[in-house]
Amino acid sequence: MPELRKDPVVGRWVIISTERARRPSDFGPDPVRTKGGHCVFCPGNEGQTPPEILALRPPDRPSNGPGWSLRVVSNKFPALRIEGALEPEGIGLYDRMSGVGAHEVVIETPDHTATLATLPEAAVTDVFWAYRERIVDLKKDPRFEYVLIFKNHGEAAGASLEHPHSQLIATPIVPIMVEEEMEGSARYFRKKERCVWCDIIRQERQGNGRVIREGEGFIALAPFAPRFPFETWILPTTHRAAYDEVGPEEVRALAVVVADLIGRMNRVLTDPPFNFMLHTAPLRAPSPNHYHWHLEVIPKLTKVAGFEWGSGFFINPTPPEEAARYLREAAP
C-alpha cells in the first residue's frame, strides 16, 4: 500500500510508492567512470585555471604551480560575479538586482581518479576544512547572505568535469530551500521550544530502522519522508546552527562519516552519480536555536517528471527503512 509521508521540517509531502518498491539492483545507473584525457584541474595545468584563492602545499612550493594537495579557484564560468554592487530595484511588481556573488571550485585532490571514498582520511578532512575557511572568509563581504556548498559527482549528477571537485556559490539572498527550512524549524521551535533536527535525531535513535551509522558526534540517517531513493542526511548530534562554527576535530569526524557513507553507496549502488548539499544557517543570522546545519546526500537514481514538477510531490519507490538497511549492511 503506498504511503504519504510529511517532512517535519518544511511540511513537504512525499509519496512512498511501496507497490513500485525497487531494490538497489533495479535502478541500474551507469557507474561513474573516469575517461582520462586532458584535464585543467590536474597538476601541471594550474595556468589554465584562475589564480588560487586557497591552496594546501609545502611552504617551499610556489603558488599556482604543482605540488599542491588541494586548491580553491574561482569558477572560470561563474553563475554570479564577484565584481559590482547589488543595485536592487523594483520594476512594477517585479524585483531585480545585479548578478553579484562568488562562485568557486574546490579541487579536492591532484589525483584525477580518486573519490571521497578512496582518499585518505586527512585529505577528506582538508576538503571539509576548506569549506569552512571559505565560508569564514566570504562572510566578511557584506553583500553576501548565504554560501551554498555542493558537489556534483558524475555526468548524470551535473558534473561537467570528472576530476574530483566540489563548488560553492555565495549569494546576496538566502536560497528558497534554506528559507523554507529556516521558517519550518522556527515554527516548530515556537511550538515546542526544541530544535526539530535534534528531535529527529532523538526519534530515530529509538530504533525505527532509518539510522545508517552513528559515531564521533555525527549521525547518518535516511529521513522519514525522503524525496529520492537512498537520500541520506548527515547531522551533528550536538546542536549547532552554522557550519563555520565547527572545529578541527569535528571536521575530521565528519570526513570519516562522509567517506564511509559514500563507500557504502558505492558498494550498494555500484558507484552511482550523486549530489550533496551542505545546508547551514544564513551568514547574517545570529546562530539561531531552531536551525541545525546538515549535509544532504542524494544518489541520482530516478528522474523528476511531470507529476513532481506540477504538484510539488515527490514519488520515491524505495522506503527509507529499506534503503537504510541496505546501507547498514554494506559496512566495510
C-alpha positions as CSV (number, residue, x, y, z in Angstrom):
1,M,0.0,0.0,0.0
2,P,1.5,3.4,-0.9
3,E,2.1,5.9,1.9
4,L,2.0,9.7,2.1
5,R,4.7,10.9,4.5
6,K,5.2,14.5,5.6
7,D,8.6,16.0,6.2
8,P,8.5,17.5,9.8
9,V,10.8,20.5,8.9
10,V,9.3,22.1,5.8
11,G,5.9,20.3,5.7
12,R,6.6,18.7,2.2
13,W,4.6,15.6,1.4
14,V,6.2,12.6,-0.3
15,I,4.7,9.5,-1.8
16,I,6.4,6.3,-0.8
17,S,5.4,4.1,-3.6
18,T,5.7,0.6,-2.0
19,E,3.9,-1.0,-4.9
20,R,6.7,0.1,-7.1
21,A,9.3,-0.8,-4.5
22,R,12.8,-1.1,-6.0
23,R,15.9,-2.8,-4.8
24,P,19.4,-1.3,-5.4
25,S,19.9,-3.6,-8.4
26,D,16.7,-2.4,-10.0
27,F,18.0,1.1,-10.6
28,G,20.9,0.3,-12.8
29,P,22.5,3.7,-13.0
30,D,25.6,3.9,-15.2
31,P,28.6,3.8,-12.8
32,V,30.7,6.9,-12.8
33,R,33.9,6.1,-14.7
34,T,36.8,8.4,-15.4
35,K,37.7,8.7,-19.1
36,G,41.0,10.5,-18.7
37,G,42.4,12.9,-21.3
38,H,43.4,16.5,-20.8
39,C,42.2,17.9,-17.6
40,V,42.6,21.6,-16.5
41,F,42.4,20.5,-12.8
42,C,45.3,18.1,-13.0
43,P,48.8,19.0,-11.7
44,G,50.9,20.9,-14.3
45,N,47.8,22.7,-15.7
46,E,47.5,25.3,-13.0
47,G,47.9,28.1,-15.5
48,Q,44.6,27.0,-17.2
49,T,42.6,27.9,-14.1
50,P,42.0,31.2,-12.4
51,P,44.6,32.1,-9.7
52,E,44.4,30.2,-6.4
53,I,42.2,31.6,-3.6
54,L,43.3,28.9,-1.2
55,A,45.8,26.1,-1.6
56,L,47.5,23.4,0.5
57,R,51.1,22.7,-0.5
58,P,54.5,22.6,1.2
59,P,55.8,26.1,2.0
60,D,58.7,25.8,-0.4
61,R,56.5,25.2,-3.4
62,P,55.3,28.4,-5.3
63,S,51.7,29.3,-5.7
64,N,49.8,28.4,-8.8
65,G,52.1,25.6,-9.7
66,P,52.4,21.8,-9.0
67,G,53.0,20.3,-5.5
68,W,49.5,21.0,-4.0
69,S,47.2,18.7,-2.3
70,L,44.1,20.9,-2.6
71,R,43.3,24.1,-4.5
72,V,40.4,26.6,-4.4
73,V,40.0,28.7,-7.5
74,S,37.3,31.0,-9.0
75,N,34.9,29.3,-11.4
76,K,36.0,30.2,-14.9
77,F,32.4,30.4,-16.0
78,P,30.7,31.8,-12.8
79,A,27.0,31.7,-12.2
80,L,27.4,35.0,-10.3
81,R,30.3,37.5,-10.5
82,I,32.2,39.0,-7.6
83,E,32.5,42.5,-9.1
84,G,29.9,45.2,-8.7
85,A,27.2,46.5,-6.4
86,L,23.8,44.8,-5.9
87,E,21.7,47.7,-7.3
88,P,18.3,46.3,-6.3
89,E,15.3,47.9,-8.0
90,G,11.6,47.3,-8.5
91,I,10.1,47.1,-11.9
92,G,6.3,47.3,-11.2
93,L,5.6,44.2,-9.2
94,Y,8.9,42.6,-10.2
95,D,12.2,42.8,-8.3
96,R,15.7,42.5,-9.7
97,M,19.3,43.1,-8.7
98,S,22.7,42.7,-10.3
99,G,24.1,39.2,-10.5
100,V,26.7,39.7,-7.8
101,G,28.1,36.8,-5.8
102,A,31.1,34.4,-5.6
103,H,31.4,31.1,-7.5
104,E,34.4,29.0,-6.5
105,V,35.7,25.5,-7.2
106,V,37.3,23.3,-4.6
107,I,39.7,20.9,-6.4
108,E,39.8,18.2,-3.8
109,T,42.9,16.3,-4.8
110,P,45.6,16.1,-7.6
111,D,44.6,12.5,-8.2
112,H,42.2,12.5,-11.2
113,T,40.8,9.1,-10.4
114,A,40.3,9.5,-6.7
115,T,36.9,9.9,-4.9
116,L,35.9,10.9,-1.4
117,A,35.6,7.2,-0.6
118,T,39.2,6.4,-1.7
119,L,41.1,9.5,-0.5
120,P,43.0,9.2,2.8
121,E,41.1,10.5,5.9
122,A,43.4,13.5,6.1
123,A,42.7,14.5,2.5
124,V,38.9,14.3,3.0
125,T,39.3,16.4,6.2
126,D,41.2,19.0,4.3
127,V,38.3,19.3,1.8
128,F,35.7,19.9,4.6
129,W,38.0,22.3,6.4
130,A,38.5,24.3,3.1
131,Y,34.7,24.7,3.0
132,R,34.7,26.2,6.5
133,E,37.6,28.5,5.7
134,R,35.9,29.8,2.6
135,I,32.6,30.4,4.4
136,V,34.5,32.3,7.1
137,D,36.2,34.5,4.5
138,L,33.2,35.2,2.3
139,K,31.2,36.1,5.4
140,K,33.3,39.2,5.7
141,D,31.7,40.6,2.4
142,P,28.5,42.4,3.5
143,R,26.9,41.8,0.1
144,F,26.6,38.1,0.7
145,E,23.7,36.5,2.7
146,Y,24.5,32.8,2.1
147,V,27.2,30.4,1.0
148,L,26.0,27.1,-0.5
149,I,28.5,24.2,-0.7
150,F,27.6,21.5,-3.1
151,K,29.2,18.6,-5.0
152,N,28.1,17.0,-8.3
153,H,29.7,13.6,-8.8
154,G,29.2,12.1,-12.3
155,E,27.9,13.5,-15.5
156,A,24.3,12.4,-14.7
157,A,24.5,14.5,-11.5
158,G,25.6,17.6,-13.4
159,A,29.4,17.3,-13.2
160,S,30.9,18.8,-16.4
161,L,34.5,17.9,-15.3
162,E,35.3,14.5,-13.9
163,H,38.3,15.4,-11.8
164,P,37.2,15.3,-8.1
165,H,35.9,18.7,-7.2
166,S,33.1,20.5,-5.4
167,Q,31.8,24.0,-5.6
168,L,30.5,26.9,-3.5
169,I,28.3,29.8,-4.5
170,A,27.9,32.9,-2.3
171,T,24.6,34.7,-2.9
172,P,23.1,38.1,-1.9
173,I,19.9,36.4,-0.9
174,V,19.1,33.3,1.1
175,P,18.1,30.3,-1.2
176,I,14.4,29.4,-1.0
177,M,15.0,25.9,0.1
178,V,17.1,27.1,3.1
179,E,14.5,29.8,3.8
180,E,11.8,27.1,3.9
181,E,13.9,25.1,6.4
182,M,14.5,28.2,8.5
183,E,10.8,29.1,8.6
184,G,9.7,25.5,9.2
185,S,12.2,24.9,12.0
186,A,11.3,28.3,13.6
187,R,7.6,27.3,13.6
188,Y,8.5,24.1,15.3
189,F,10.7,25.8,17.9
190,R,7.9,28.3,18.7
191,K,5.5,25.4,19.5
192,K,7.9,23.1,21.3
193,E,10.9,25.2,22.3
194,R,13.1,22.5,20.8
195,C,15.1,22.1,17.6
196,V,13.3,19.9,15.1
197,W,16.5,18.3,13.9
198,C,17.5,17.4,17.4
199,D,14.1,15.8,17.9
200,I,14.5,13.9,14.6
201,I,17.8,12.5,16.0
202,R,16.2,11.5,19.3
203,Q,13.3,9.9,17.4
204,E,15.5,7.9,15.0
205,R,17.6,6.6,17.9
206,Q,14.6,4.8,19.2
207,G,15.0,2.1,16.6
208,N,12.8,2.8,13.6
209,G,15.3,1.3,11.2
210,R,16.4,4.5,9.5
211,V,19.8,5.1,11.2
212,I,22.7,4.0,9.0
213,R,25.5,4.8,11.3
214,E,26.3,6.9,14.3
215,G,29.6,7.8,16.0
216,E,32.1,10.5,16.7
217,G,29.5,13.2,17.1
218,F,27.6,12.6,13.8
219,I,24.6,10.5,12.7
220,A,23.8,9.4,9.1
221,L,20.2,8.5,8.6
222,A,17.5,8.0,5.9
223,P,14.9,10.8,6.5
224,F,11.3,9.8,7.3
225,A,10.0,11.4,4.1
226,P,12.8,11.2,1.6
227,R,12.3,12.8,-1.8
228,F,14.6,10.3,-3.6
229,P,15.8,6.7,-3.2
230,F,18.7,6.4,-0.8
231,E,18.6,10.1,0.2
232,T,20.7,10.4,3.3
233,W,21.2,13.2,5.9
234,I,24.3,13.6,8.0
235,L,23.8,15.7,11.1
236,P,26.0,16.7,14.1
237,T,24.5,15.1,17.2
238,T,25.4,18.2,19.2
239,H,23.2,21.1,18.2
240,R,25.0,23.6,16.0
241,A,23.4,26.1,13.6
242,A,26.3,27.2,11.4
243,Y,28.9,25.1,9.7
244,D,31.6,27.7,10.1
245,E,31.4,27.2,13.9
246,V,32.9,23.7,13.7
247,G,36.4,22.9,15.0
248,P,39.2,20.7,13.5
249,E,38.1,17.5,15.4
250,E,34.5,17.9,14.3
251,V,35.6,18.3,10.7
252,R,37.8,15.2,10.9
253,A,34.9,13.2,12.3
254,L,32.6,14.5,9.6
255,A,35.2,13.4,6.9
256,V,35.2,9.9,8.4
257,V,31.4,9.7,8.2
258,V,31.1,11.1,4.7
259,A,33.8,8.8,3.3
260,D,32.2,5.8,4.9
261,L,28.7,6.7,3.6
262,I,30.0,7.3,0.0
263,G,31.8,4.0,0.2
264,R,28.6,2.2,1.3
265,M,26.6,3.8,-1.5
266,N,29.3,2.7,-4.0
267,R,29.0,-0.9,-2.8
268,V,25.2,-1.0,-2.8
269,L,24.6,1.1,-5.9
270,T,27.8,0.4,-7.9
271,D,29.4,3.9,-7.7
272,P,26.3,6.0,-8.6
273,P,26.3,9.6,-9.6
274,F,25.3,11.8,-6.7
275,N,24.8,15.3,-5.4
276,F,25.5,16.6,-1.9
277,M,24.5,19.9,-0.5
278,L,25.6,21.5,2.8
279,H,22.8,23.5,4.4
280,T,23.9,25.9,7.1
281,A,22.5,29.0,8.8
282,P,22.5,32.2,6.7
283,L,25.5,34.4,7.2
284,R,23.7,37.3,8.9
285,A,21.5,35.2,11.2
286,P,22.7,35.2,14.8
287,S,23.2,31.5,15.5
288,P,19.5,30.5,15.8
289,N,18.4,27.9,18.3
290,H,16.0,26.4,15.9
291,Y,18.4,25.7,13.0
292,H,20.8,22.7,12.7
293,W,23.3,22.5,9.9
294,H,23.4,19.2,7.9
295,L,24.6,17.5,4.8
296,E,22.1,16.0,2.3
297,V,23.5,13.3,0.1
298,I,21.3,12.2,-2.9
299,P,22.3,9.5,-5.4
300,K,21.0,10.2,-8.9
301,L,18.8,7.1,-9.4
302,T,15.4,8.5,-10.7
303,K,14.2,11.3,-12.8
304,V,11.8,14.1,-11.7
305,A,8.9,14.2,-14.2
306,G,5.6,15.9,-14.8
307,F,3.8,14.9,-11.7
308,E,6.6,16.1,-9.4
309,W,7.0,19.4,-11.3
310,G,3.3,20.0,-11.4
311,S,2.4,19.0,-7.9
312,G,5.4,19.5,-5.7
313,F,5.0,15.9,-4.5
314,F,8.0,13.5,-5.0
315,I,7.4,9.8,-5.7
316,N,10.1,7.6,-4.0
317,P,10.0,3.9,-4.9
318,T,12.3,2.8,-2.1
319,P,11.1,3.1,1.5
320,P,13.8,4.8,3.7
321,E,13.8,1.8,6.1
322,E,14.8,-0.5,3.2
323,A,17.4,2.0,1.9
324,A,18.9,2.3,5.4
325,R,19.1,-1.4,5.8
326,Y,21.0,-1.9,2.6
327,L,23.5,0.8,3.6
328,R,23.9,-0.6,7.1
329,E,24.6,-4.0,5.7
330,A,27.2,-2.5,3.3
331,A,29.7,-1.7,6.1
332,P,33.3,-2.4,5.0
